[in-house]
Amino acid sequence: MKNIRMFLTDVDGTLTDGGMYYTADGDVMKKFNARDGMGLQLLQKAGIKVGIITSESTSLVSRRAEKLGVDFLVQGKRDGGKLSACADICESLSISLNEVAYIGDDINCFDLLSAVGLRACPADAVEEVRSIPSIIVMNLKGGEGCVREFANLILKEINNQENTRK
């Protein structure tokens, strides 16, 4: 955890509960947890770049990312595209995949979760994801603050390092 320079998250099933809510007019709605957003902002304050990589492409996620002020938003990445997108971001920052923390919940996150230095998933992630070696399974489910829970683990380690140096 002490070498993490970038924190990335999935959206559906991680930042949200995975539900797809539709209005009578057919508009899609998603429920985000404000605590997750604060976790991302706290990571940024600690000097860690934050971003979202998702398979979906929606203006709703763009608006949420803009509100949070994330450093990176990559949408529409399927079939291994999440890992490729992360590698591109790492190259632009001159960091390695080992310096990345990622939290995701489903098989479309599997390759990226398997490649990064620090990996986590919500408590209700699919079994294939929960069985990835050295993955940290959060106590909270997607949309219930699991991203903040993961962020807090990293922030606690950063605070411990700072206190050790004093």
MDTraj code that builds the backbone (N, CA, C; nanometers):
import mdtraj as md
import numpy as np

residues = "MET LYS ASN ILE ARG MET PHE LEU THR ASP VAL ASP GLY THR LEU THR ASP GLY GLY MET TYR TYR THR ALA ASP GLY ASP VAL MET LYS LYS PHE ASN ALA ARG ASP GLY MET GLY LEU GLN LEU LEU GLN LYS ALA GLY ILE LYS VAL GLY ILE ILE THR SER GLU SER THR SER LEU VAL SER ARG ARG ALA GLU LYS LEU GLY VAL ASP PHE LEU VAL GLN GLY LYS ARG ASP GLY GLY LYS LEU SER ALA CYS ALA ASP ILE CYS GLU SER LEU SER ILE SER LEU ASN GLU VAL ALA TYR ILE GLY ASP ASP ILE ASN CYS PHE ASP LEU LEU SER ALA VAL GLY LEU ARG ALA CYS PRO ALA ASP ALA VAL GLU GLU VAL ARG SER ILE PRO SER ILE ILE VAL MET ASN LEU LYS GLY GLY GLU GLY CYS VAL ARG GLU PHE ALA ASN LEU ILE LEU LYS GLU ILE ASN ASN GLN GLU ASN THR ARG LYS".split()
xyz = np.array([
    [0.0809, -0.1212, 0.0000],
    [0.0000, 0.0000, 0.0000],
    [0.0844, 0.1264, 0.0000],
    [0.2054, 0.1161, 0.0488],
    [0.2858, 0.2372, 0.0620],
    [0.3344, 0.2925, -0.0708],
    [0.3297, 0.2132, -0.1773],
    [0.3789, 0.2588, -0.3076],
    [0.2676, 0.2979, -0.4038],
    [0.1454, 0.3098, -0.3561],
    [0.0330, 0.3400, -0.4445],
    [0.0373, 0.4864, -0.4869],
    [0.0338, 0.5070, -0.6182],
    [0.0358, 0.6428, -0.6736],
    [-0.0910, 0.6760, -0.7512],
    [-0.1716, 0.5695, -0.7815],
    [-0.2974, 0.5921, -0.8516],
    [-0.4023, 0.4944, -0.8002],
    [-0.5246, 0.5431, -0.7838],
    [-0.6382, 0.4653, -0.7361],
    [-0.7465, 0.4720, -0.8425],
    [-0.7892, 0.3547, -0.8902],
    [-0.8926, 0.3465, -0.9922],
    [-1.0090, 0.2633, -0.9425],
    [-1.1261, 0.2939, -0.9932],
    [-1.2453, 0.2197, -0.9556],
    [-1.3341, 0.1925, -1.0770],
    [-1.4091, 0.0861, -1.0657],
    [-1.5156, 0.0519, -1.1588],
    [-1.6391, 0.1322, -1.1165],
    [-1.7440, 0.1292, -1.1951],
    [-1.8678, 0.1997, -1.1604],
    [-1.9759, 0.1018, -1.1165],
    [-2.0385, 0.0327, -1.2133],
    [-2.1538, -0.0515, -1.1821],
    [-2.1161, -0.1685, -1.0925],
    [-2.1782, -0.1752, -0.9774],
    [-2.1505, -0.2807, -0.8801],
    [-2.0382, -0.2462, -0.7843],
    [-1.9764, -0.1305, -0.8038],
    [-1.8666, -0.0864, -0.7169],
    [-1.8991, 0.0520, -0.6610],
    [-1.8988, 0.1541, -0.7474],
    [-1.9452, 0.2860, -0.7037],
    [-2.0968, 0.2886, -0.6890],
    [-2.1653, 0.1952, -0.7555],
    [-2.3108, 0.1828, -0.7431],
    [-2.3436, 0.0426, -0.6931],
    [-2.4706, 0.0211, -0.6648],
    [-2.5147, -0.1109, -0.6198],
    [-2.5349, -0.2079, -0.7353],
    [-2.5074, -0.1628, -0.8556],
    [-2.5214, -0.2492, -0.9725],
    [-2.6604, -0.2480, -1.0317],
    [-2.7553, -0.1833, -0.9634],
    [-2.8912, -0.1759, -1.0150],
    [-2.9013, -0.0779, -1.1296],
    [-2.9901, -0.1044, -1.2218],
    [-3.0202, -0.0126, -1.3307],
    [-3.1634, 0.0339, -1.3095],
    [-3.1774, 0.1601, -1.2782],
    [-3.3085, 0.2171, -1.2483],
    [-3.3554, 0.2957, -1.3703],
    [-3.4805, 0.2721, -1.4130],
    [-3.5338, 0.3388, -1.5306],
    [-3.6561, 0.4208, -1.4928],
    [-3.6629, 0.5429, -1.5466],
    [-3.7817, 0.6254, -1.5276],
    [-3.8869, 0.5815, -1.6282],
    [-4.0074, 0.6337, -1.6137],
    [-4.1153, 0.6017, -1.7073],
    [-4.0801, 0.6465, -1.8492],
    [-3.9942, 0.7479, -1.8595],
    [-3.9516, 0.7962, -1.9917],
    [-3.8338, 0.7183, -2.0475],
    [-3.7824, 0.6199, -1.9728],
    [-3.6721, 0.5374, -2.0201],
    [-3.5341, 0.5881, -1.9827],
    [-3.5276, 0.6962, -1.9042],
    [-3.3978, 0.7459, -1.8582],
    [-3.3399, 0.6524, -1.7534],
    [-3.2090, 0.6325, -1.7606],
    [-3.1407, 0.5455, -1.6643],
    [-3.0917, 0.6304, -1.5471],
    [-3.1077, 0.5755, -1.4276],
    [-3.0563, 0.6404, -1.3073],
    [-2.9684, 0.5412, -1.2332],
    [-2.8684, 0.5929, -1.1625],
    [-2.7808, 0.5104, -1.0796],
    [-2.7671, 0.5799, -0.9461],
    [-2.7546, 0.5020, -0.8410],
    [-2.7374, 0.5583, -0.7078],
    [-2.5910, 0.5462, -0.6680],
    [-2.5283, 0.6610, -0.6396],
    [-2.3896, 0.6661, -0.5939],
    [-2.3882, 0.6954, -0.4449],
    [-2.2818, 0.6522, -0.3776],
    [-2.2661, 0.6775, -0.2357],
    [-2.1721, 0.7959, -0.2166],
    [-2.2180, 0.8981, -0.1465],
    [-2.1376, 1.0196, -0.1261],
    [-2.0078, 0.9887, -0.0525],
    [-2.0069, 0.8883, 0.0333],
    [-1.8850, 0.8542, 0.1074],
    [-1.7746, 0.8058, 0.0140],
    [-1.8129, 0.7348, -0.0912],
    [-1.7139, 0.6913, -0.1902],
    [-1.6492, 0.8129, -0.2560],
    [-1.7309, 0.9112, -0.2905],
    [-1.6788, 1.0325, -0.3510],
    [-1.5813, 1.1045, -0.2598],
    [-1.6139, 1.1102, -0.1317],
    [-1.5240, 1.1742, -0.0363],
    [-1.3939, 1.0959, -0.0247],
    [-1.4012, 0.9642, -0.0311],
    [-1.2800, 0.8817, -0.0271],
    [-1.1869, 0.9142, -0.1427],
    [-1.2435, 0.9338, -0.2617],
    [-1.1621, 0.9692, -0.3784],
    [-1.0980, 1.1067, -0.3588],
    [-1.1724, 1.1998, -0.3042],
    [-1.1189, 1.3336, -0.2810],
    [-1.0093, 1.3320, -0.1745],
    [-1.0250, 1.2497, -0.0721],
    [-0.9217, 1.2385, 0.0317],
    [-0.7930, 1.1788, -0.0250],
    [-0.8080, 1.0821, -0.1150],
    [-0.6902, 1.0246, -0.1806],
    [-0.6174, 1.1311, -0.2626],
    [-0.6928, 1.2112, -0.3358],
    [-0.6311, 1.3185, -0.4134],
    [-0.5572, 1.4163, -0.3222],
    [-0.6184, 1.4486, -0.2108],
    [-0.5557, 1.5403, -0.1152],
    [-0.4240, 1.4820, -0.0635],
    [-0.4163, 1.3491, -0.0576],
    [-0.2943, 1.2807, -0.0132],
    [-0.1923, 1.2659, -0.1267],
    [-0.2239, 1.3187, -0.2461],
    [-0.1298, 1.3152, -0.3576],
    [-0.1446, 1.1965, -0.4502],
    [-0.2516, 1.1208, -0.4358],
    [-0.2756, 1.0036, -0.5213],
    [-0.3721, 1.0425, -0.6329],
    [-0.3352, 1.0107, -0.7563],
    [-0.4242, 1.0325, -0.8703],
    [-0.5409, 0.9345, -0.8598],
    [-0.6612, 0.9794, -0.8978],
    [-0.7780, 0.8921, -0.8923],
    [-0.8497, 0.8918, -1.0262],
    [-0.9144, 0.7804, -1.0554],
    [-0.9859, 0.7716, -1.1810],
    [-1.0901, 0.6622, -1.1826],
    [-1.1670, 0.6656, -1.2879],
    [-1.2747, 0.5695, -1.3103],
    [-1.2501, 0.5042, -1.4453],
    [-1.2573, 0.3717, -1.4486],
    [-1.2528, 0.2973, -1.5744],
    [-1.3749, 0.2063, -1.5753],
    [-1.4601, 0.2210, -1.6754],
    [-1.5856, 0.1477, -1.6793],
    [-1.6157, 0.0948, -1.8192],
    [-1.6930, -0.0121, -1.8238],
    [-1.7343, -0.0710, -1.9514],
    [-1.8442, 0.0113, -2.0182],
    [-1.9255, 0.0763, -1.9381],
    [-2.0369, 0.1555, -1.9897],
    [-1.9871, 0.2891, -2.0431],
    [-2.0704, 0.3544, -2.1231],
    [-2.0449, 0.4910, -2.1693],
    [-2.1732, 0.5704, -2.1499],
    [-2.1757, 0.6513, -2.0454],
    [-2.2963, 0.7291, -2.0169],
    [-2.2606, 0.8708, -1.9742],
    [-2.3478, 0.9627, -2.0071],
    [-2.3288, 1.1007, -1.9638],
    [-2.3466, 1.1105, -1.8131],
    [-2.4257, 1.0219, -1.7565],
    [-2.4465, 1.0200, -1.6122],
    [-2.3138, 0.9989, -1.5385],
    [-2.2337, 0.9041, -1.5834],
    [-2.1032, 0.8779, -1.5212],
    [-2.0087, 0.9951, -1.5475],
    [-2.0167, 1.0538, -1.6656],
    [-1.9346, 1.1721, -1.6945],
    [-1.9661, 1.2842, -1.5963],
    [-2.0933, 1.3054, -1.5699],
    [-2.1323, 1.4109, -1.4757],
    [-2.0847, 1.3801, -1.3349],
    [-2.0928, 1.2541, -1.2941],
    [-2.0456, 1.2168, -1.1596],
    [-1.8939, 1.2370, -1.1488],
    [-1.8214, 1.1949, -1.2503],
    [-1.6757, 1.2107, -1.2508],
    [-1.6373, 1.3581, -1.2466],
    [-1.7104, 1.4399, -1.3212],
    [-1.6832, 1.5838, -1.3212],
    [-1.7099, 1.6437, -1.1839],
    [-1.8193, 1.6051, -1.1225],
    [-1.8527, 1.6560, -0.9883],
    [-1.7441, 1.6198, -0.8880],
    [-1.6920, 1.4969, -0.8991],
    [-1.5885, 1.4510, -0.8061],
    [-1.4511, 1.5091, -0.8391],
    [-1.4326, 1.5550, -0.9614],
    [-1.3026, 1.6085, -1.0013],
    [-1.1957, 1.5021, -1.0144],
    [-1.2342, 1.3830, -1.0634],
    [-1.1355, 1.2761, -1.0793],
    [-1.0330, 1.3151, -1.1855],
    [-0.9154, 1.2588, -1.1736],
    [-0.8076, 1.2884, -1.2674],
    [-0.8261, 1.2190, -1.4018],
    [-0.8904, 1.1020, -1.4000],
    [-0.9073, 1.0231, -1.5217],
    [-1.0464, 0.9617, -1.5261],
    [-1.1086, 0.9648, -1.6433],
    [-1.2326, 0.8942, -1.6690],
    [-1.2186, 0.8270, -1.8040],
    [-1.2314, 0.6936, -1.8039],
    [-1.2254, 0.6173, -1.9283],
    [-1.3508, 0.5301, -1.9320],
    [-1.4315, 0.5514, -2.0354],
    [-1.5565, 0.4768, -2.0496],
    [-1.5543, 0.3888, -2.1736],
    [-1.6431, 0.2904, -2.1759],
    [-1.6604, 0.2049, -2.2929],
    [-1.5503, 0.1024, -2.3125],
    [-1.4855, 0.0617, -2.2039],
    [-1.3744, -0.0333, -2.2156],
    [-1.4209, -0.1743, -2.1807],
    [-1.4297, -0.2563, -2.2830],
    [-1.4730, -0.3959, -2.2687],
    [-1.3631, -0.4880, -2.3211],
    [-1.3778, -0.6167, -2.2930],
    [-1.2904, -0.7197, -2.3507],
    [-1.1419, -0.6877, -2.3364],
    [-1.0972, -0.6679, -2.2131],
    [-0.9569, -0.6394, -2.1865],
    [-0.9210, -0.4927, -2.1985],
    [-1.0164, -0.4115, -2.2360],
    [-0.9917, -0.2696, -2.2546],
    [-0.9597, -0.1949, -2.1267],
    [-1.0077, -0.2448, -2.0136],
    [-0.9789, -0.1772, -1.8867],
    [-0.8302, -0.1844, -1.8548],
    [-0.7705, -0.2999, -1.8735],
    [-0.6270, -0.3150, -1.8478],
    [-0.5462, -0.2286, -1.9441],
    [-0.5844, -0.2273, -2.0688],
    [-0.5162, -0.1455, -2.1682],
    [-0.5273, 0.0030, -2.1334],
    [-0.6452, 0.0470, -2.0911],
    [-0.6654, 0.1872, -2.0531],
    [-0.5789, 0.2232, -1.9333],
    [-0.5725, 0.1341, -1.8362],
    [-0.4897, 0.1574, -1.7183],
    [-0.3426, 0.1651, -1.7573],
    [-0.2981, 0.0760, -1.8438],
    [-0.1584, 0.0775, -1.8881],
    [-0.1251, 0.2089, -1.9580],
    [-0.2190, 0.2609, -2.0374],
    [-0.1976, 0.3887, -2.1054],
    [-0.1843, 0.5027, -2.0046],
    [-0.2699, 0.5015, -1.9035],
    [-0.2625, 0.6055, -1.8007],
    [-0.1306, 0.5950, -1.7255],
    [-0.0923, 0.4729, -1.6900],
    [0.0353, 0.4521, -1.6200],
    [0.1515, 0.5068, -1.7017],
    [0.1503, 0.4800, -1.8318],
    [0.2570, 0.5291, -1.9184],
    [0.2611, 0.6820, -1.9169],
    [0.1432, 0.7441, -1.9205],
    [0.1383, 0.8910, -1.9222],
    [0.1894, 0.9511, -1.7906],
    [0.1790, 0.8761, -1.6812],
    [0.2253, 0.9227, -1.5504],
    [0.3647, 0.8709, -1.5153],
    [0.4196, 0.7880, -1.6012],
    [0.5497, 0.7231, -1.5757],
    [0.5476, 0.6434, -1.4454],
    [0.4409, 0.5646, -1.4296],
    [0.4315, 0.4746, -1.3146],
    [0.4052, 0.3333, -1.3648],
    [0.4214, 0.2352, -1.2768],
    [0.3973, 0.0957, -1.3150],
    [0.2612, 0.0499, -1.2638],
    [0.2160, -0.0610, -1.3180],
    [0.0909, -0.1207, -1.2700],
    [0.1002, -0.1573, -1.1216],
    [0.2213, -0.1845, -1.0726],
    [0.2390, -0.2163, -0.9311],
    [0.2077, -0.0986, -0.8402],
    [0.2036, 0.0220, -0.8966],
    [0.1745, 0.1416, -0.8177],
    [0.0268, 0.1825, -0.8260],
    [-0.0556, 0.0906, -0.8770],
    [-0.1977, 0.1166, -0.8963],
    [-0.2804, 0.0312, -0.8004],
    [-0.3817, 0.0958, -0.7406],
    [-0.4849, 0.0254, -0.6630],
    [-0.6121, 0.0297, -0.7468],
    [-0.6820, -0.0825, -0.7549],
    [-0.8065, -0.0883, -0.8324],
    [-0.9091, -0.1689, -0.7561],
    [-1.0347, -0.1224, -0.7613],
    [-1.1455, -0.1959, -0.7017],
    [-1.2522, -0.2185, -0.8080],
    [-1.2924, -0.3442, -0.8231],
    [-1.3941, -0.3816, -0.9206],
    [-1.4673, -0.5058, -0.8741],
    [-1.5768, -0.5369, -0.9392],
    [-1.6649, -0.6410, -0.8869],
    [-1.6998, -0.7567, -0.9787],
    [-1.6725, -0.7453, -1.1085],
    [-1.7232, -0.8487, -1.1991],
    [-1.6142, -0.8940, -1.2959],
    [-1.6463, -0.9922, -1.3789],
    [-1.5455, -1.0545, -1.4639],
    [-1.4820, -0.9569, -1.5634],
    [-1.5513, -0.8486, -1.5976],
    [-1.4916, -0.7500, -1.6881],
    [-1.3814, -0.6699, -1.6183],
    [-1.3651, -0.6883, -1.4885],
    [-1.2573, -0.6246, -1.4113],
    [-1.1427, -0.7222, -1.3833],
    [-1.1616, -0.8484, -1.4167],
    [-1.0689, -0.9548, -1.3772],
    [-0.9242, -0.9284, -1.4212],
    [-0.9029, -0.8984, -1.5495],
    [-0.7664, -0.8782, -1.6002],
    [-0.6967, -0.7623, -1.5301],
    [-0.7678, -0.6514, -1.5145],
    [-0.7084, -0.5351, -1.4492],
    [-0.6806, -0.5639, -1.3023],
    [-0.7756, -0.6261, -1.2340],
    [-0.7544, -0.6618, -1.0931],
    [-0.6328, -0.7533, -1.0768],
    [-0.6171, -0.8449, -1.1675],
    [-0.5065, -0.9402, -1.1593],
    [-0.3711, -0.8760, -1.1863],
    [-0.3696, -0.7609, -1.2534],
    [-0.2441, -0.6997, -1.2970],
    [-0.1910, -0.5905, -1.2041],
    [-0.2790, -0.5301, -1.1236],
    [-0.2355, -0.4145, -1.0435],
    [-0.1674, -0.4577, -0.9134],
    [-0.0999, -0.3608, -0.8529],
    [-0.0256, -0.3886, -0.7294],
    [-0.1130, -0.4095, -0.6079],
    [-0.2285, -0.3446, -0.6038],
    [-0.3201, -0.3568, -0.4900],
    [-0.4603, -0.3696, -0.5449],
    [-0.5287, -0.4769, -0.5072],
    [-0.6592, -0.5079, -0.5646],
    [-0.7618, -0.5313, -0.4553],
    [-0.8851, -0.4869, -0.4832],
    [-0.9937, -0.5065, -0.3876],
    [-1.1244, -0.5234, -0.4633],
    [-1.2227, -0.5751, -0.3912],
    [-1.3559, -0.5897, -0.4492],
    [-1.4610, -0.5701, -0.3404],
    [-1.5818, -0.5317, -0.3805],
    [-1.6906, -0.5213, -0.2841],
    [-1.7244, -0.6586, -0.2258],
    [-1.7899, -0.6591, -0.1113],
    [-1.8284, -0.7849, -0.0464],
    [-1.9154, -0.8715, -0.1363],
    [-1.9937, -0.8095, -0.2246],
    [-2.0858, -0.8845, -0.3106],
    [-2.0329, -0.9047, -0.4523],
    [-1.9020, -0.8964, -0.4693],
    [-1.8424, -0.9230, -0.6014],
    [-1.8667, -1.0682, -0.6414],
    [-1.8571, -1.0941, -0.7717],
    [-1.8751, -1.2315, -0.8193],
    [-1.7605, -1.3195, -0.7681],
    [-1.7859, -1.4478, -0.7580],
    [-1.6899, -1.5425, -0.7010],
    [-1.5562, -1.5414, -0.7744],
    [-1.5587, -1.5302, -0.9087],
    [-1.4342, -1.5291, -0.9851],
    [-1.3426, -1.4151, -0.9397],
    [-1.3997, -1.3021, -0.9098],
    [-1.3224, -1.1869, -0.8641],
    [-1.2772, -1.2080, -0.7198],
    [-1.3661, -1.2529, -0.6352],
    [-1.3301, -1.2754, -0.4938],
    [-1.2205, -1.3801, -0.4782],
    [-1.2005, -1.4657, -0.5792],
    [-1.0991, -1.5709, -0.5697],
    [-0.9638, -1.5305, -0.6300],
    [-0.9498, -1.4068, -0.6788],
    [-0.8212, -1.3610, -0.7324],
    [-0.7200, -1.3594, -0.6172],
    [-0.6016, -1.4171, -0.6371],
    [-0.5014, -1.4192, -0.5298],
    [-0.4699, -1.2794, -0.4769],
    [-0.4614, -1.2674, -0.3482],
    [-0.4277, -1.1467, -0.2715],
    [-0.5278, -1.0316, -0.2863],
    [-0.6476, -1.0608, -0.3350],
    [-0.7488, -0.9553, -0.3415],
    [-0.8014, -0.9285, -0.2004],
    [-0.8295, -0.8035, -0.1725],
    [-0.8878, -0.7651, -0.0439],
    [-1.0382, -0.7541, -0.0654],
    [-1.1131, -0.8370, 0.0043],
    [-1.2588, -0.8329, -0.0059],
    [-1.3101, -0.7363, 0.1007],
    [-1.3758, -0.6313, 0.0567],
    [-1.4275, -0.5305, 0.1480],
    [-1.5421, -0.5877, 0.2309],
    [-1.5689, -0.5247, 0.3426],
    [-1.6835, -0.5633, 0.4249],
    [-1.8133, -0.5090, 0.3675],
    [-1.8036, -0.3991, 0.2937],
    [-1.9214, -0.3333, 0.2382],
    [-1.9453, -0.3768, 0.0939],
    [-2.0703, -0.3697, 0.0533],
    [-2.1103, -0.4054, -0.0827],
    [-2.0943, -0.2863, -0.1766],
    [-2.1066, -0.3147, -0.3062],
    [-2.1040, -0.2088, -0.4057],
    [-2.2142, -0.1075, -0.3800],
    [-2.1802, 0.0200, -0.3909],
    [-2.2769, 0.1265, -0.3684],
    [-2.3031, 0.1574, -0.2222],
    [-2.2406, 0.0812, -0.1327],
    [-2.2622, 0.1016, 0.0105],
    [-2.1399, 0.1604, 0.0798],
    [-2.0418, 0.2066, 0.0026],
    [-1.9231, 0.2677, 0.0616],
    [-1.7981, 0.1821, 0.0550],
    [-1.7965, 0.0792, -0.0290],
    [-1.6790, -0.0084, -0.0388],
    [-1.5569, 0.0648, -0.0948],
    [-1.5791, 0.1621, -0.1821],
    [-1.4670, 0.2381, -0.2376],
    [-1.4030, 0.3217, -0.1272],
    [-1.4847, 0.3826, -0.0432],
    [-1.4325, 0.4594, 0.0708],
    [-1.3588, 0.3676, 0.1676],
    [-1.4128, 0.2490, 0.1898],
    [-1.3479, 0.1518, 0.2782],
    [-1.2076, 0.1185, 0.2270],
    [-1.1945, 0.0957, 0.0973],
    [-1.0645, 0.0658, 0.0371],
    [-0.9724, 0.1881, 0.0441],
    [-1.0266, 0.3047, 0.0120],
    [-0.9487, 0.4285, 0.0210],
    [-0.8965, 0.4487, 0.1633],
    [-0.9804, 0.4215, 0.2617],
    [-0.9396, 0.4395, 0.4015],
    [-0.8223, 0.3497, 0.4387],
    [-0.8179, 0.2285, 0.3842],
    [-0.7045, 0.1394, 0.4105],
    [-0.5744, 0.2021, 0.3606],
    [-0.5794, 0.2594, 0.2422],
    [-0.4609, 0.3225, 0.1840],
    [-0.4237, 0.4480, 0.2623],
    [-0.5227, 0.5287, 0.2943],
    [-0.4977, 0.6517, 0.3703],
    [-0.4417, 0.6222, 0.5087],
    [-0.4885, 0.5154, 0.5704],
    [-0.4364, 0.4763, 0.7017],
    [-0.2883, 0.4407, 0.6910],
    [-0.2512, 0.3687, 0.5860],
    [-0.1112, 0.3319, 0.5646],
    [-0.0261, 0.4571, 0.5405],
    [-0.0782, 0.5507, 0.4633],
    [-0.0063, 0.6757, 0.4389],
    [0.0150, 0.7510, 0.5706],
    [-0.0888, 0.7592, 0.6521],
    [-0.0779, 0.8270, 0.7819],
    [0.0207, 0.7565, 0.8738],
    [0.0214, 0.6238, 0.8725],
    [0.1160, 0.5480, 0.9545],
    [0.2595, 0.5770, 0.9111],
    [0.2833, 0.5856, 0.7802],
    [0.4174, 0.6157, 0.7279],
    [0.4610, 0.7556, 0.7712],
    [0.3700, 0.8513, 0.7624],
    [0.4042, 0.9883, 0.8030],
    [0.4359, 0.9964, 0.9513],
    [0.3590, 0.9234, 1.0320],
    [0.3826, 0.9238, 1.1766],
    [0.5148, 0.8559, 1.2122],
    [0.5529, 0.7555, 1.1348],
    [0.6795, 0.6852, 1.1574],
    [0.7984, 0.7755, 1.1278],
    [0.7839, 0.8617, 1.0261],
    [0.8920, 0.9531, 0.9889],
    [0.9118, 1.0662, 1.0891],
    [0.8102, 1.0950, 1.1672],
    [0.8193, 1.2073, 1.2639],
    [0.8990, 1.1722, 1.3864],
])
top = md.Topology()
chain = top.add_chain()
for i, resn in enumerate(residues, 1):
    res = top.add_residue(resn, chain, resSeq=i)
    for name in ("N", "CA", "C"):
        top.add_atom(name, md.element.get_by_symbol(name[0]), res)
traj = md.Trajectory(xyz[None], top)
